[in-house]
Amino acid sequence: MAPDVLLALVEAGVVLWVEAGRLRFRAPEGVLGEELRTRAAACRGALLVLVKAGAVLPADPAQWPEEATANREERAAIMEFDGRLPRDVAEREAERCVRLEHARAFVARAALRSAP
């Protein structure tokens, strides 16, 4: 359940991190509907464990690994020039996509490790 909620949050553009042992987040206005909030609250402890384990990229993109940063920059450029998106929109969407790709890969690796 928690991995599915984590992916739903990240896909919606929610950025998660741990601060002083507590789960923190920031989200674009309007993306956290009541249903997603309820699901997240129900598995808050498991979400905290996942975030601590590296399921999400750091909240500050300046702390991302070089590969993730390069991926974000490339995606933003493609979205801006080929997709004709304004630069700020392209950068936000590219960041969301790279965060989601990272979280999906983490969840998939974890599922493989726990498979019988």
C-alpha positions, 0 to 999 in steps of 0.5 A: 500500500505505501509504495502505491501511495508514494508513487501517487504522491510523487506523480502528483508533484508532491516532494517528500523529505525527512526533517528531524525524524518527521515526514515533510512535504510540499505540493502544488496547490490543489493536487492533494485531494481528500482521498490521497491525503487519507491514503497518505495519512493511513501509511505515514509511518511506512512512507517515512521509512521509504523516504529514509531508505532513498525512495525519493530524490532529495527535496533540493535538486542541487543535492541530486546525483549528477545523472538525475540532474543531467536527465532533468536538464535534458528533459526540460530542454526537450519540453521547452524546444520540442514541446514549446512549453515555457521554460519554467513549466518545462523545468517543473514538469521535467523535475516531476518526471525525474522524481517519478522515474527515481521512485518507480525504480526504487519501488521496483527494486524493492519488490524484486528483493522481497519477491519469493 
